Amino acid sequence: MNDVAPKVFISHASEDKPFVREFAKRLRDNGVDAWVDEWEILPGDKAELHK
């Protein structure tokens, strides 16, 4: 059995933020590594593309 959590990036419009927060929380509560900008990008972080 694979113990690596599935990973998802949630792209969304600003006006959908309340829904996205709840959706991502539920995903995380169920073992999914949900990536949401405001949780992962801190003020002053450089925005870089990873190759």
N, C-alpha and C positions, 0 to 999 in steps of 0.2 A: 504494500500500500504506500502511496506517495504522501508524505507529510508536509509537502510544500503548499502553502496557502495560495489559492488563485489570486491574481492581481488584476485590478481594474482601474482605469483612469476615467474619471467622470467629467466629461466636457459639458458645459452648461451655460446658459444665459444668466446674467446677474439677477434678473427678476425671478429665476427659478431657485435661487439660493436656499430659501427655507425648505423646499422639497428635497433638494440635493443633500442638505445636512442630515435630514431624517433618513433618507434612503441610504446614504453612506454609513450612518451609524448602524442601521439594521444589517447591512452587508458585513461590517466589521464584527458585530455581535454574532454573526453566523460563520466566522472564520475566513472571510474574504478581505484581502488587503486592498481597501478602497482608497485611492489617491484623490484627494480634493485639494485644490489650490490653497485655500486659506489655512488648511491644516499642515501643508507641506512646504509652502514658500513663506519664508520669514522676511520681514522688512530688511532691505539691504542685500538680500540674496541676489546673485547674478542669475539671469535667465540664460541657460545654455542648452543647446541641443546635445543629446548624448548619442554618439554613434556606436 
